[in-house]
Amino acid sequence: MKRKHHLIPLILYYLIRSIIGKKEPNFAHYNLKMIKIILKKLFCLDKSEVIVAYTSHNIRIAKSTRTVYSILNGKYKNVHIVLTLYKEDTHYLTGEIKRLIDAGIIELIIADTDLGPHLKYFYVMQKYRDLPIITIDDDNIYYNDHVSILMSYHQEYPNTIIARRCFMLEEENGTLVRYNDLLYEFSPLDYPSHRNFATGIGGILYPPNILEISDEMIPEILAMKYDDDVVLKVFEIRKGIKIYATNAKLHKYKPIKDEDVVGIGLWVNGNKEKTHNNIMKYEKEFLWAARDGK
């Protein structure tokens, strides 16, 4: 009997290999732990407790498998990954990423409207209103404690947005401090605050349906298509939602250094000066947040 049990991992290995494709360069990621995750997905044996959502575009889509593996290989297991793409980008679904979608390891949402980086949260928040949703970027490798840290703080602050990378909003003499002069990446506040300004690259956890996303928000989103962090902060301010910064200054994520990925990042459509100008369009709201809701 023991010998039969020893054969099981080998049989499972070849099963997954036949599904994914034995010539894929990233197949080395498929250790026994990964095989177990994939089989649970294939046979619907897992119960998702959190959604991890992202978007991508162009040739970056095929390269986002590295980001997906970093989440699947993390400590927190009951994770459901959702990729949202604009319909005109779906022809870039090739190779390994397509096979992961076909096997049900990644769920694909196809959007008729191009919302740019807002795609990573907009449609998935409408579909999954009863689960927390963590947004990530497609060009980072996240450390294995990424989801578990966010979920642990979610248990502590269930009605608060949790972020691993925050600026801290400030004012001087009744005027907002310029965005590029804010305390960079690391908020010193050890409590939930309106002053924290979450940035998506570090990963953000949104409690179930906390933003109450609806199609009525689309015009405002399209007016600031490439400044999703600003728009999300405005939505948060309007609903009186505070942000907790985990203060995990190290081991947040590791950027993927690939010229094909970096060269067409959505961030190239904006910069800190443009972001500050967009913030100033909502100066009243951001001043309120800089005063921590006072």
ABEGO torsion letter per residue (X at the ends): XAAAAAAAAAAAAAAAAAAAEAABAAAAABBAAAAAAAAAAAAGABBBABBBBBBBBEAAAAAAAAAAAAAAABABABBBBBBBBBAAAAAABBEAAAAAAAAGABBBBBBABBAEAAAAAAAAAAABAABBBBBBBAABBBBAAAAAAAAAAAAABAABBBBABBBBBBBBGGBBBBAAABBBGBBABABBBAABBBBAAAEBBBBBGAAGBBAAAAAAAAABAABAAAAAAAAAAAAGBBBBBAGBABGABBBBBBAAAAAABAAAABBAAAAAAAAAAAAAAAAAAAAGGX
